[in-house]
Amino acid sequence: MMYDLVTAVSLSCHGPNLILDPLVEEESHQDGSLMVTYMPSRVEVTQLTITGEWSVSRIHEAMNLCISACSRLGDVMRSCLKEAAAAAADDTNE
């Protein structure tokens, strides 16, 4: 049974800055990283990977940022899938 689309976001910590979906160059100089996979409709984190040294408050801030980004990404993915399905149905009906 399929419950939801799974979205994923990575984040790099550079001193006081948190960078979503960093470039390779940004990852090579990061102080730490966090990666979240998330099922938006179930409000469920399915995987969490953290590297580096993080304070509890900083992890909380990074998690909230990643979950918010994953939720928005899920909306975009659903919209793209609906458009593709509608286009495929139109092609089939022609």
PyMOL Python script that loads the backbone (N, CA, C, O; Angstrom):
from pymol import cmd

cmd.read_pdbstr("""\
ATOM      1  N   MET A   1       0.847  -1.179   0.000  1.00  0.00           N
ATOM      2  CA  MET A   1       0.000   0.000   0.000  1.00  0.00           C
ATOM      3  C   MET A   1       0.895   1.247   0.000  1.00  0.00           C
ATOM      4  O   MET A   1       1.878   1.318   0.738  1.00  0.00           O
ATOM      5  N   MET A   2       0.544   2.210  -0.826  1.00  0.00           N
ATOM      6  CA  MET A   2       1.291   3.463  -0.878  1.00  0.00           C
ATOM      7  C   MET A   2       0.597   4.495   0.002  1.00  0.00           C
ATOM      8  O   MET A   2      -0.590   4.768  -0.173  1.00  0.00           O
ATOM      9  N   TYR A   3       1.334   5.065   0.942  1.00  0.00           N
ATOM     10  CA  TYR A   3       0.766   6.050   1.851  1.00  0.00           C
ATOM     11  C   TYR A   3       0.900   7.475   1.336  1.00  0.00           C
ATOM     12  O   TYR A   3      -0.011   8.286   1.502  1.00  0.00           O
ATOM     13  N   ASP A   4       2.032   7.783   0.713  1.00  0.00           N
ATOM     14  CA  ASP A   4       2.295   9.168   0.359  1.00  0.00           C
ATOM     15  C   ASP A   4       3.518   9.225  -0.549  1.00  0.00           C
ATOM     16  O   ASP A   4       4.252   8.246  -0.685  1.00  0.00           O
ATOM     17  N   LEU A   5       3.723  10.367  -1.159  1.00  0.00           N
ATOM     18  CA  LEU A   5       4.987  10.655  -1.819  1.00  0.00           C
ATOM     19  C   LEU A   5       6.002  10.974  -0.734  1.00  0.00           C
ATOM     20  O   LEU A   5       5.662  11.583   0.280  1.00  0.00           O
ATOM     21  N   VAL A   6       7.235  10.570  -0.943  1.00  0.00           N
ATOM     22  CA  VAL A   6       8.287  10.872   0.020  1.00  0.00           C
ATOM     23  C   VAL A   6       9.149  11.974  -0.574  1.00  0.00           C
ATOM     24  O   VAL A   6       9.668  11.845  -1.683  1.00  0.00           O
ATOM     25  N   THR A   7       9.294  13.051   0.173  1.00  0.00           N
ATOM     26  CA  THR A   7      10.129  14.167  -0.251  1.00  0.00           C
ATOM     27  C   THR A   7      11.408  14.149   0.584  1.00  0.00           C
ATOM     28  O   THR A   7      11.436  13.590   1.681  1.00  0.00           O
ATOM     29  N   ALA A   8      12.451  14.758   0.062  1.00  0.00           N
ATOM     30  CA  ALA A   8      13.724  14.795   0.774  1.00  0.00           C
ATOM     31  C   ALA A   8      14.388  16.146   0.580  1.00  0.00           C
ATOM     32  O   ALA A   8      14.315  16.748  -0.491  1.00  0.00           O
ATOM     33  N   VAL A   9      15.034  16.608   1.636  1.00  0.00           N
ATOM     34  CA  VAL A   9      15.754  17.875   1.607  1.00  0.00           C
ATOM     35  C   VAL A   9      17.034  17.707   2.414  1.00  0.00           C
ATOM     36  O   VAL A   9      17.043  17.062   3.463  1.00  0.00           O
ATOM     37  N   SER A  10      18.115  18.296   1.910  1.00  0.00           N
ATOM     38  CA  SER A  10      19.355  18.323   2.680  1.00  0.00           C
ATOM     39  C   SER A  10      19.642  19.760   3.083  1.00  0.00           C
ATOM     40  O   SER A  10      19.159  20.709   2.465  1.00  0.00           O
ATOM     41  N   LEU A  11      20.428  19.891   4.118  1.00  0.00           N
ATOM     42  CA  LEU A  11      20.730  21.212   4.665  1.00  0.00           C
ATOM     43  C   LEU A  11      22.169  21.206   5.149  1.00  0.00           C
ATOM     44  O   LEU A  11      22.627  20.229   5.740  1.00  0.00           O
ATOM     45  N   SER A  12      22.880  22.298   4.899  1.00  0.00           N
ATOM     46  CA  SER A  12      24.248  22.460   5.397  1.00  0.00           C
ATOM     47  C   SER A  12      24.290  23.593   6.397  1.00  0.00           C
ATOM     48  O   SER A  12      23.591  24.596   6.255  1.00  0.00           O
ATOM     49  N   CYS A  13      25.111  23.421   7.401  1.00  0.00           N
ATOM     50  CA  CYS A  13      25.343  24.461   8.389  1.00  0.00           C
ATOM     51  C   CYS A  13      26.706  25.082   8.109  1.00  0.00           C
ATOM     52  O   CYS A  13      27.723  24.389   8.069  1.00  0.00           O
ATOM     53  N   HIS A  14      26.710  26.402   7.916  1.00  0.00           N
ATOM     54  CA  HIS A  14      27.940  27.167   7.713  1.00  0.00           C
ATOM     55  C   HIS A  14      27.949  28.264   8.765  1.00  0.00           C
ATOM     56  O   HIS A  14      27.389  29.338   8.549  1.00  0.00           O
ATOM     57  N   GLY A  15      28.576  28.002   9.894  1.00  0.00           N
ATOM     58  CA  GLY A  15      28.560  28.977  10.983  1.00  0.00           C
ATOM     59  C   GLY A  15      27.129  29.255  11.388  1.00  0.00           C
ATOM     60  O   GLY A  15      26.403  28.333  11.761  1.00  0.00           O
ATOM     61  N   PRO A  16      26.706  30.515  11.323  1.00  0.00           N
ATOM     62  CA  PRO A  16      25.333  30.844  11.722  1.00  0.00           C
ATOM     63  C   PRO A  16      24.290  30.588  10.621  1.00  0.00           C
ATOM     64  O   PRO A  16      23.090  30.711  10.866  1.00  0.00           O
ATOM     65  N   ASN A  17      24.740  30.237   9.423  1.00  0.00           N
ATOM     66  CA  ASN A  17      23.833  30.092   8.278  1.00  0.00           C
ATOM     67  C   ASN A  17      23.409  28.645   8.062  1.00  0.00           C
ATOM     68  O   ASN A  17      24.214  27.722   8.178  1.00  0.00           O
ATOM     69  N   LEU A  18      22.132  28.467   7.745  1.00  0.00           N
ATOM     70  CA  LEU A  18      21.596  27.177   7.333  1.00  0.00           C
ATOM     71  C   LEU A  18      21.226  27.287   5.861  1.00  0.00           C
ATOM     72  O   LEU A  18      20.477  28.183   5.471  1.00  0.00           O
ATOM     73  N   ILE A  19      21.752  26.372   5.037  1.00  0.00           N
ATOM     74  CA  ILE A  19      21.553  26.433   3.595  1.00  0.00           C
ATOM     75  C   ILE A  19      20.814  25.178   3.137  1.00  0.00           C
ATOM     76  O   ILE A  19      21.315  24.063   3.284  1.00  0.00           O
ATOM     77  N   LEU A  20      19.609  25.374   2.575  1.00  0.00           N
ATOM     78  CA  LEU A  20      18.833  24.253   2.042  1.00  0.00           C
ATOM     79  C   LEU A  20      19.397  23.815   0.699  1.00  0.00           C
ATOM     80  O   LEU A  20      19.803  24.646  -0.114  1.00  0.00           O
ATOM     81  N   ASP A  21      19.419  22.512   0.470  1.00  0.00           N
ATOM     82  CA  ASP A  21      19.898  21.910  -0.772  1.00  0.00           C
ATOM     83  C   ASP A  21      21.177  22.595  -1.264  1.00  0.00           C
ATOM     84  O   ASP A  21      21.193  23.223  -2.323  1.00  0.00           O
ATOM     85  N   PRO A  22      22.241  22.459  -0.478  1.00  0.00           N
ATOM     86  CA  PRO A  22      23.489  23.158  -0.803  1.00  0.00           C
ATOM     87  C   PRO A  22      24.148  22.628  -2.081  1.00  0.00           C
ATOM     88  O   PRO A  22      23.936  21.484  -2.485  1.00  0.00           O
ATOM     89  N   LEU A  23      24.940  23.481  -2.691  1.00  0.00           N
ATOM     90  CA  LEU A  23      25.770  23.099  -3.827  1.00  0.00           C
ATOM     91  C   LEU A  23      26.939  22.260  -3.325  1.00  0.00           C
ATOM     92  O   LEU A  23      27.236  22.259  -2.130  1.00  0.00           O
ATOM     93  N   VAL A  24      27.598  21.553  -4.225  1.00  0.00           N
ATOM     94  CA  VAL A  24      28.741  20.715  -3.850  1.00  0.00           C
ATOM     95  C   VAL A  24      29.815  21.556  -3.154  1.00  0.00           C
ATOM     96  O   VAL A  24      30.406  21.120  -2.166  1.00  0.00           O
ATOM     97  N   GLU A  25      30.062  22.749  -3.667  1.00  0.00           N
ATOM     98  CA  GLU A  25      31.067  23.634  -3.069  1.00  0.00           C
ATOM     99  C   GLU A  25      30.686  23.996  -1.634  1.00  0.00           C
ATOM    100  O   GLU A  25      31.548  24.057  -0.758  1.00  0.00           O
ATOM    101  N   GLU A  26      29.397  24.235  -1.394  1.00  0.00           N
ATOM    102  CA  GLU A  26      28.934  24.572  -0.041  1.00  0.00           C
ATOM    103  C   GLU A  26      29.056  23.365   0.893  1.00  0.00           C
ATOM    104  O   GLU A  26      29.413  23.509   2.062  1.00  0.00           O
ATOM    105  N   GLU A  27      28.757  22.176   0.364  1.00  0.00           N
ATOM    106  CA  GLU A  27      28.873  20.969   1.182  1.00  0.00           C
ATOM    107  C   GLU A  27      30.322  20.691   1.577  1.00  0.00           C
ATOM    108  O   GLU A  27      30.583  20.165   2.660  1.00  0.00           O
ATOM    109  N   SER A  28      31.262  21.042   0.702  1.00  0.00           N
ATOM    110  CA  SER A  28      32.666  20.734   0.993  1.00  0.00           C
ATOM    111  C   SER A  28      33.227  21.587   2.132  1.00  0.00           C
ATOM    112  O   SER A  28      34.271  21.251   2.691  1.00  0.00           O
ATOM    113  N   HIS A  29      32.549  22.687   2.485  1.00  0.00           N
ATOM    114  CA  HIS A  29      33.033  23.560   3.561  1.00  0.00           C
ATOM    115  C   HIS A  29      32.038  23.657   4.720  1.00  0.00           C
ATOM    116  O   HIS A  29      32.119  24.591   5.519  1.00  0.00           O
ATOM    117  N   GLN A  30      31.127  22.732   4.823  1.00  0.00           N
ATOM    118  CA  GLN A  30      30.084  22.809   5.856  1.00  0.00           C
ATOM    119  C   GLN A  30      30.628  22.407   7.226  1.00  0.00           C
ATOM    120  O   GLN A  30      31.589  21.645   7.340  1.00  0.00           O
ATOM    121  N   ASP A  31      29.978  22.948   8.264  1.00  0.00           N
ATOM    122  CA  ASP A  31      30.294  22.570   9.647  1.00  0.00           C
ATOM    123  C   ASP A  31      29.504  21.331  10.056  1.00  0.00           C
ATOM    124  O   ASP A  31      29.915  20.586  10.946  1.00  0.00           O
ATOM    125  N   GLY A  32      28.378  21.122   9.403  1.00  0.00           N
ATOM    126  CA  GLY A  32      27.526  19.974   9.682  1.00  0.00           C
ATOM    127  C   GLY A  32      26.454  19.877   8.620  1.00  0.00           C
ATOM    128  O   GLY A  32      26.230  20.816   7.857  1.00  0.00           O
ATOM    129  N   SER A  33      25.788  18.722   8.577  1.00  0.00           N
ATOM    130  CA  SER A  33      24.716  18.550   7.594  1.00  0.00           C
ATOM    131  C   SER A  33      23.549  17.805   8.231  1.00  0.00           C
ATOM    132  O   SER A  33      23.691  17.098   9.229  1.00  0.00           O
ATOM    133  N   LEU A  34      22.405  17.994   7.616  1.00  0.00           N
ATOM    134  CA  LEU A  34      21.185  17.339   8.066  1.00  0.00           C
ATOM    135  C   LEU A  34      20.404  16.970   6.812  1.00  0.00           C
ATOM    136  O   LEU A  34      20.278  17.786   5.899  1.00  0.00           O
ATOM    137  N   MET A  35      19.881  15.755   6.759  1.00  0.00           N
ATOM    138  CA  MET A  35      19.061  15.304   5.634  1.00  0.00           C
ATOM    139  C   MET A  35      17.789  14.698   6.200  1.00  0.00           C
ATOM    140  O   MET A  35      17.833  13.869   7.110  1.00  0.00           O
ATOM    141  N   VAL A  36      16.652  15.118   5.654  1.00  0.00           N
ATOM    142  CA  VAL A  36      15.346  14.653   6.112  1.00  0.00           C
ATOM    143  C   VAL A  36      14.572  14.096   4.929  1.00  0.00           C
ATOM    144  O   VAL A  36      14.524  14.714   3.866  1.00  0.00           O
ATOM    145  N   THR A  37      13.965  12.924   5.112  1.00  0.00           N
ATOM    146  CA  THR A  37      12.942  12.465   4.175  1.00  0.00           C
ATOM    147  C   THR A  37      11.630  12.486   4.943  1.00  0.00           C
ATOM    148  O   THR A  37      11.594  12.217   6.143  1.00  0.00           O
ATOM    149  N   TYR A  38      10.546  12.813   4.230  1.00  0.00           N
ATOM    150  CA  TYR A  38       9.303  13.175   4.915  1.00  0.00           C
ATOM    151  C   TYR A  38       8.100  12.776   4.072  1.00  0.00           C
ATOM    152  O   TYR A  38       8.128  12.894   2.847  1.00  0.00           O
ATOM    153  N   MET A  39       7.046  12.304   4.727  1.00  0.00           N
ATOM    154  CA  MET A  39       5.766  12.042   4.067  1.00  0.00           C
ATOM    155  C   MET A  39       4.778  13.117   4.547  1.00  0.00           C
ATOM    156  O   MET A  39       4.258  13.031   5.659  1.00  0.00           O
ATOM    157  N   PRO A  40       4.520  14.132   3.700  1.00  0.00           N
ATOM    158  CA  PRO A  40       3.690  15.266   4.122  1.00  0.00           C
ATOM    159  C   PRO A  40       2.277  14.900   4.577  1.00  0.00           C
ATOM    160  O   PRO A  40       1.808  15.432   5.584  1.00  0.00           O
ATOM    161  N   SER A  41       1.590  14.014   3.869  1.00  0.00           N
ATOM    162  CA  SER A  41       0.196  13.736   4.252  1.00  0.00           C
ATOM    163  C   SER A  41       0.106  12.969   5.566  1.00  0.00           C
ATOM    164  O   SER A  41      -0.920  13.021   6.245  1.00  0.00           O
ATOM    165  N   ARG A  42       1.165  12.264   5.928  1.00  0.00           N
ATOM    166  CA  ARG A  42       1.190  11.533   7.200  1.00  0.00           C
ATOM    167  C   ARG A  42       1.892  12.332   8.298  1.00  0.00           C
ATOM    168  O   ARG A  42       1.908  11.921   9.459  1.00  0.00           O
ATOM    169  N   VAL A  43       2.478  13.490   7.919  1.00  0.00           N
ATOM    170  CA  VAL A  43       3.253  14.320   8.845  1.00  0.00           C
ATOM    171  C   VAL A  43       4.271  13.438   9.578  1.00  0.00           C
ATOM    172  O   VAL A  43       4.330  13.406  10.807  1.00  0.00           O
ATOM    173  N   GLU A  44       5.077  12.715   8.765  1.00  0.00           N
ATOM    174  CA  GLU A  44       5.985  11.718   9.317  1.00  0.00           C
ATOM    175  C   GLU A  44       7.374  11.828   8.705  1.00  0.00           C
ATOM    176  O   GLU A  44       7.533  11.758   7.487  1.00  0.00           O
ATOM    177  N   VAL A  45       8.370  11.998   9.553  1.00  0.00           N
ATOM    178  CA  VAL A  45       9.758  11.941   9.110  1.00  0.00           C
ATOM    179  C   VAL A  45      10.098  10.468   8.947  1.00  0.00           C
ATOM    180  O   VAL A  45       9.951   9.684   9.884  1.00  0.00           O
ATOM    181  N   THR A  46      10.554  10.094   7.757  1.00  0.00           N
ATOM    182  CA  THR A  46      10.863   8.689   7.490  1.00  0.00           C
ATOM    183  C   THR A  46      12.354   8.390   7.611  1.00  0.00           C
ATOM    184  O   THR A  46      12.744   7.235   7.783  1.00  0.00           O
ATOM    185  N   GLN A  47      13.183   9.421   7.522  1.00  0.00           N
ATOM    186  CA  GLN A  47      14.616   9.236   7.716  1.00  0.00           C
ATOM    187  C   GLN A  47      15.225  10.559   8.138  1.00  0.00           C
ATOM    188  O   GLN A  47      14.810  11.626   7.684  1.00  0.00           O
ATOM    189  N   LEU A  48      16.208  10.473   9.007  1.00  0.00           N
ATOM    190  CA  LEU A  48      16.935  11.650   9.470  1.00  0.00           C
ATOM    191  C   LEU A  48      18.400  11.271   9.592  1.00  0.00           C
ATOM    192  O   LEU A  48      18.744  10.296  10.259  1.00  0.00           O
ATOM    193  N   THR A  49      19.266  12.048   8.943  1.00  0.00           N
ATOM    194  CA  THR A  49      20.700  11.839   9.042  1.00  0.00           C
ATOM    195  C   THR A  49      21.336  13.168   9.436  1.00  0.00           C
ATOM    196  O   THR A  49      21.094  14.194   8.800  1.00  0.00           O
ATOM    197  N   ILE A  50      22.145  13.141  10.482  1.00  0.00           N
ATOM    198  CA  ILE A  50      22.817  14.349  10.965  1.00  0.00           C
ATOM    199  C   ILE A  50      24.309  14.063  11.082  1.00  0.00           C
ATOM    200  O   ILE A  50      24.711  13.044  11.643  1.00  0.00           O
ATOM    201  N   THR A  51      25.129  14.971  10.548  1.00  0.00           N
ATOM    202  CA  THR A  51      26.570  14.884  10.736  1.00  0.00           C
ATOM    203  C   THR A  51      27.057  16.191  11.342  1.00  0.00           C
ATOM    204  O   THR A  51      26.446  17.242  11.148  1.00  0.00           O
ATOM    205  N   GLY A  52      28.151  16.119  12.070  1.00  0.00           N
ATOM    206  CA  GLY A  52      28.704  17.308  12.697  1.00  0.00           C
ATOM    207  C   GLY A  52      28.163  17.491  14.107  1.00  0.00           C
ATOM    208  O   GLY A  52      27.401  16.662  14.604  1.00  0.00           O
ATOM    209  N   GLU A  53      28.561  18.572  14.738  1.00  0.00           N
ATOM    210  CA  GLU A  53      28.120  18.888  16.098  1.00  0.00           C
ATOM    211  C   GLU A  53      27.028  19.946  16.031  1.00  0.00           C
ATOM    212  O   GLU A  53      27.214  21.013  15.447  1.00  0.00           O
ATOM    213  N   TRP A  54      25.883  19.634  16.641  1.00  0.00           N
ATOM    214  CA  TRP A  54      24.714  20.505  16.611  1.00  0.00           C
ATOM    215  C   TRP A  54      24.188  20.700  18.029  1.00  0.00           C
ATOM    216  O   TRP A  54      24.212  19.767  18.832  1.00  0.00           O
ATOM    217  N   SER A  55      23.718  21.890  18.340  1.00  0.00           N
ATOM    218  CA  SER A  55      22.993  22.099  19.592  1.00  0.00           C
ATOM    219  C   SER A  55      21.552  21.647  19.382  1.00  0.00           C
ATOM    220  O   SER A  55      21.085  21.554  18.247  1.00  0.00           O
ATOM    221  N   VAL A  56      20.859  21.371  20.463  1.00  0.00           N
ATOM    222  CA  VAL A  56      19.467  20.931  20.359  1.00  0.00           C
ATOM    223  C   VAL A  56      18.618  22.007  19.682  1.00  0.00           C
ATOM    224  O   VAL A  56      17.776  21.691  18.841  1.00  0.00           O
ATOM    225  N   SER A  57      18.829  23.260  20.037  1.00  0.00           N
ATOM    226  CA  SER A  57      18.028  24.336  19.437  1.00  0.00           C
ATOM    227  C   SER A  57      18.314  24.472  17.946  1.00  0.00           C
ATOM    228  O   SER A  57      17.410  24.772  17.166  1.00  0.00           O
ATOM    229  N   ARG A  58      19.554  24.255  17.551  1.00  0.00           N
ATOM    230  CA  ARG A  58      19.915  24.354  16.130  1.00  0.00           C
ATOM    231  C   ARG A  58      19.315  23.192  15.330  1.00  0.00           C
ATOM    232  O   ARG A  58      18.873  23.382  14.197  1.00  0.00           O
ATOM    233  N   ILE A  59      19.300  21.994  15.915  1.00  0.00           N
ATOM    234  CA  ILE A  59      18.649  20.853  15.261  1.00  0.00           C
ATOM    235  C   ILE A  59      17.167  21.137  15.090  1.00  0.00           C
ATOM    236  O   ILE A  59      16.595  20.850  14.038  1.00  0.00           O
ATOM    237  N   HIS A  60      16.546  21.697  16.113  1.00  0.00           N
ATOM    238  CA  HIS A  60      15.116  22.036  16.038  1.00  0.00           C
ATOM    239  C   HIS A  60      14.855  23.024  14.913  1.00  0.00           C
ATOM    240  O   HIS A  60      13.915  22.848  14.137  1.00  0.00           O
ATOM    241  N   GLU A  61      15.678  24.060  14.816  1.00  0.00           N
ATOM    242  CA  GLU A  61      15.534  25.064  13.756  1.00  0.00           C
ATOM    243  C   GLU A  61      15.721  24.428  12.372  1.00  0.00           C
ATOM    244  O   GLU A  61      14.941  24.686  11.456  1.00  0.00           O
ATOM    245  N   ALA A  62      16.754  23.601  12.230  1.00  0.00           N
ATOM    246  CA  ALA A  62      17.040  22.955  10.945  1.00  0.00           C
ATOM    247  C   ALA A  62      15.931  21.980  10.556  1.00  0.00           C
ATOM    248  O   ALA A  62      15.527  21.928   9.394  1.00  0.00           O
ATOM    249  N   MET A  63      15.441  21.211  11.523  1.00  0.00           N
ATOM    250  CA  MET A  63      14.344  20.261  11.251  1.00  0.00           C
ATOM    251  C   MET A  63      13.099  20.994  10.772  1.00  0.00           C
ATOM    252  O   MET A  63      12.476  20.584   9.793  1.00  0.00           O
ATOM    253  N   ASN A  64      12.734  22.071  11.450  1.00  0.00           N
ATOM    254  CA  ASN A  64      11.556  22.848  11.036  1.00  0.00           C
ATOM    255  C   ASN A  64      11.715  23.389   9.628  1.00  0.00           C
ATOM    256  O   ASN A  64      10.770  23.363   8.840  1.00  0.00           O
ATOM    257  N   LEU A  65      12.898  23.875   9.308  1.00  0.00           N
ATOM    258  CA  LEU A  65      13.166  24.397   7.971  1.00  0.00           C
ATOM    259  C   LEU A  65      13.054  23.284   6.922  1.00  0.00           C
ATOM    260  O   LEU A  65      12.453  23.483   5.866  1.00  0.00           O
ATOM    261  N   CYS A  66      13.628  22.124   7.212  1.00  0.00           N
ATOM    262  CA  CYS A  66      13.575  21.001   6.274  1.00  0.00           C
ATOM    263  C   CYS A  66      12.153  20.465   6.096  1.00  0.00           C
ATOM    264  O   CYS A  66      11.734  20.177   4.975  1.00  0.00           O
ATOM    265  N   ILE A  67      11.419  20.334   7.186  1.00  0.00           N
ATOM    266  CA  ILE A  67      10.042  19.828   7.091  1.00  0.00           C
ATOM    267  C   ILE A  67       9.167  20.784   6.303  1.00  0.00           C
ATOM    268  O   ILE A  67       8.331  20.351   5.511  1.00  0.00           O
ATOM    269  N   SER A  68       9.352  22.077   6.512  1.00  0.00           N
ATOM    270  CA  SER A  68       8.600  23.069   5.740  1.00  0.00           C
ATOM    271  C   SER A  68       8.938  22.964   4.251  1.00  0.00           C
ATOM    272  O   SER A  68       8.043  23.007   3.406  1.00  0.00           O
ATOM    273  N   ALA A  69      10.205  22.830   3.937  1.00  0.00           N
ATOM    274  CA  ALA A  69      10.620  22.699   2.539  1.00  0.00           C
ATOM    275  C   ALA A  69      10.086  21.403   1.932  1.00  0.00           C
ATOM    276  O   ALA A  69       9.653  21.393   0.780  1.00  0.00           O
ATOM    277  N   CYS A  70      10.114  20.316   2.694  1.00  0.00           N
ATOM    278  CA  CYS A  70       9.584  19.038   2.203  1.00  0.00           C
ATOM    279  C   CYS A  70       8.084  19.132   1.933  1.00  0.00           C
ATOM    280  O   CYS A  70       7.594  18.576   0.950  1.00  0.00           O
ATOM    281  N   SER A  71       7.363  19.824   2.789  1.00  0.00           N
ATOM    282  CA  SER A  71       5.915  19.989   2.587  1.00  0.00           C
ATOM    283  C   SER A  71       5.632  20.756   1.305  1.00  0.00           C
ATOM    284  O   SER A  71       4.756  20.369   0.531  1.00  0.00           O
ATOM    285  N   ARG A  72       6.366  21.839   1.073  1.00  0.00           N
ATOM    286  CA  ARG A  72       6.187  22.616  -0.155  1.00  0.00           C
ATOM    287  C   ARG A  72       6.595  21.806  -1.379  1.00  0.00           C
ATOM    288  O   ARG A  72       5.943  21.876  -2.421  1.00  0.00           O
ATOM    289  N   LEU A  73       7.668  21.042  -1.254  1.00  0.00           N
ATOM    290  CA  LEU A  73       8.111  20.193  -2.351  1.00  0.00           C
ATOM    291  C   LEU A  73       7.056  19.132  -2.667  1.00  0.00           C
ATOM    292  O   LEU A  73       6.832  18.807  -3.833  1.00  0.00           O
ATOM    293  N   GLY A  74       6.415  18.601  -1.646  1.00  0.00           N
ATOM    294  CA  GLY A  74       5.339  17.631  -1.855  1.00  0.00           C
ATOM    295  C   GLY A  74       4.193  18.217  -2.651  1.00  0.00           C
ATOM    296  O   GLY A  74       3.623  17.545  -3.511  1.00  0.00           O
ATOM    297  N   ASP A  75       3.847  19.476  -2.370  1.00  0.00           N
ATOM    298  CA  ASP A  75       2.786  20.154  -3.126  1.00  0.00           C
ATOM    299  C   ASP A  75       3.162  20.272  -4.607  1.00  0.00           C
ATOM    300  O   ASP A  75       2.332  20.041  -5.486  1.00  0.00           O
ATOM    301  N   VAL A  76       4.414  20.631  -4.872  1.00  0.00           N
ATOM    302  CA  VAL A  76       4.890  20.766  -6.252  1.00  0.00           C
ATOM    303  C   VAL A  76       4.877  19.405  -6.950  1.00  0.00           C
ATOM    304  O   VAL A  76       4.457  19.301  -8.102  1.00  0.00           O
ATOM    305  N   MET A  77       5.334  18.366  -6.254  1.00  0.00           N
ATOM    306  CA  MET A  77       5.355  17.023  -6.845  1.00  0.00           C
ATOM    307  C   MET A  77       3.949  16.542  -7.181  1.00  0.00           C
ATOM    308  O   MET A  77       3.727  15.976  -8.252  1.00  0.00           O
ATOM    309  N   ARG A  78       2.995  16.763  -6.274  1.00  0.00           N
ATOM    310  CA  ARG A  78       1.606  16.363  -6.529  1.00  0.00           C
ATOM    311  C   ARG A  78       1.038  17.089  -7.741  1.00  0.00           C
ATOM    312  O   ARG A  78       0.374  16.483  -8.582  1.00  0.00           O
ATOM    313  N   SER A  79       1.300  18.384  -7.827  1.00  0.00           N
ATOM    314  CA  SER A  79       0.816  19.178  -8.950  1.00  0.00           C
ATOM    315  C   SER A  79       1.394  18.662 -10.267  1.00  0.00           C
ATOM    316  O   SER A  79       0.668  18.532 -11.252  1.00  0.00           O
ATOM    317  N   CYS A  80       2.682  18.369 -10.292  1.00  0.00           N
ATOM    318  CA  CYS A  80       3.314  17.841 -11.513  1.00  0.00           C
ATOM    319  C   CYS A  80       2.739  16.483 -11.891  1.00  0.00           C
ATOM    320  O   CYS A  80       2.500  16.215 -13.069  1.00  0.00           O
ATOM    321  N   LEU A  81       2.516  15.625 -10.898  1.00  0.00           N
ATOM    322  CA  LEU A  81       1.942  14.311 -11.180  1.00  0.00           C
ATOM    323  C   LEU A  81       0.515  14.422 -11.720  1.00  0.00           C
ATOM    324  O   LEU A  81       0.138  13.688 -12.633  1.00  0.00           O
ATOM    325  N   LYS A  82      -0.276  15.337 -11.160  1.00  0.00           N
ATOM    326  CA  LYS A  82      -1.645  15.527 -11.641  1.00  0.00           C
ATOM    327  C   LYS A  82      -1.649  16.027 -13.082  1.00  0.00           C
ATOM    328  O   LYS A  82      -2.432  15.557 -13.908  1.00  0.00           O
ATOM    329  N   GLU A  83      -0.762  16.989 -13.378  1.00  0.00           N
ATOM    330  CA  GLU A  83      -0.675  17.509 -14.738  1.00  0.00           C
ATOM    331  C   GLU A  83      -0.250  16.418 -15.716  1.00  0.00           C
ATOM    332  O   GLU A  83      -0.808  16.307 -16.808  1.00  0.00           O
ATOM    333  N   ALA A  84       0.730  15.617 -15.327  1.00  0.00           N
ATOM    334  CA  ALA A  84       1.199  14.533 -16.200  1.00  0.00           C
ATOM    335  C   ALA A  84       0.110  13.487 -16.413  1.00  0.00           C
ATOM    336  O   ALA A  84      -0.053  12.979 -17.523  1.00  0.00           O
ATOM    337  N   ALA A  85      -0.637  13.163 -15.359  1.00  0.00           N
ATOM    338  CA  ALA A  85      -1.712  12.185 -15.485  1.00  0.00           C
ATOM    339  C   ALA A  85      -2.829  12.719 -16.379  1.00  0.00           C
ATOM    340  O   ALA A  85      -3.383  11.978 -17.190  1.00  0.00           O
ATOM    341  N   ALA A  86      -3.161  14.004 -16.233  1.00  0.00           N
ATOM    342  CA  ALA A  86      -4.194  14.618 -17.071  1.00  0.00           C
ATOM    343  C   ALA A  86      -3.754  14.633 -18.540  1.00  0.00           C
ATOM    344  O   ALA A  86      -4.553  14.357 -19.436  1.00  0.00           O
ATOM    345  N   ALA A  87      -2.477  14.958 -18.780  1.00  0.00           N
ATOM    346  CA  ALA A  87      -1.971  14.978 -20.154  1.00  0.00           C
ATOM    347  C   ALA A  87      -1.976  13.570 -20.751  1.00  0.00           C
ATOM    348  O   ALA A  87      -2.310  13.395 -21.923  1.00  0.00           O
ATOM    349  N   ALA A  88      -1.611  12.572 -19.954  1.00  0.00           N
ATOM    350  CA  ALA A  88      -1.615  11.189 -20.437  1.00  0.00           C
ATOM    351  C   ALA A  88      -3.044  10.732 -20.742  1.00  0.00           C
ATOM    352  O   ALA A  88      -3.277  10.029 -21.725  1.00  0.00           O
ATOM    353  N   ALA A  89      -3.999  11.134 -19.897  1.00  0.00           N
ATOM    354  CA  ALA A  89      -5.403  10.771 -20.136  1.00  0.00           C
ATOM    355  C   ALA A  89      -5.918  11.439 -21.409  1.00  0.00           C
ATOM    356  O   ALA A  89      -6.668  10.829 -22.171  1.00  0.00           O
ATOM    357  N   ASP A  90      -5.519  12.682 -21.639  1.00  0.00           N
ATOM    358  CA  ASP A  90      -5.933  13.390 -22.856  1.00  0.00           C
ATOM    359  C   ASP A  90      -5.358  12.709 -24.096  1.00  0.00           C
ATOM    360  O   ASP A  90      -6.045  12.574 -25.108  1.00  0.00           O
ATOM    361  N   ASP A  91      -4.095  12.281 -24.016  1.00  0.00           N
ATOM    362  CA  ASP A  91      -3.455  11.600 -25.140  1.00  0.00           C
ATOM    363  C   ASP A  91      -4.146  10.268 -25.424  1.00  0.00           C
ATOM    364  O   ASP A  91      -4.278   9.874 -26.583  1.00  0.00           O
ATOM    365  N   THR A  92      -4.579   9.583 -24.393  1.00  0.00           N
ATOM    366  CA  THR A  92      -5.257   8.291 -24.546  1.00  0.00           C
ATOM    367  C   THR A  92      -6.632   8.470 -25.176  1.00  0.00           C
ATOM    368  O   THR A  92      -7.073   7.630 -25.961  1.00  0.00           O
ATOM    369  N   ASN A  93      -7.305   9.557 -24.836  1.00  0.00           N
ATOM    370  CA  ASN A  93      -8.675   9.807 -25.340  1.00  0.00           C
ATOM    371  C   ASN A  93      -8.693  10.340 -26.761  1.00  0.00           C
ATOM    372  O   ASN A  93      -9.758  10.401 -27.376  1.00  0.00           O
ATOM    373  N   GLU A  94      -7.556  10.723 -27.294  1.00  0.00           N
ATOM    374  CA  GLU A  94      -7.536  11.298 -28.653  1.00  0.00           C
ATOM    375  C   GLU A  94      -7.520  10.247 -29.708  1.00  0.00           C
ATOM    376  O   GLU A  94      -7.502  10.565 -30.897  1.00  0.00           O
TER     377      GLU A  94
END
""", "prot")
cmd.dss("prot")
cmd.show_as("cartoon", "prot")
cmd.util.cbc("prot")
cmd.orient("prot")
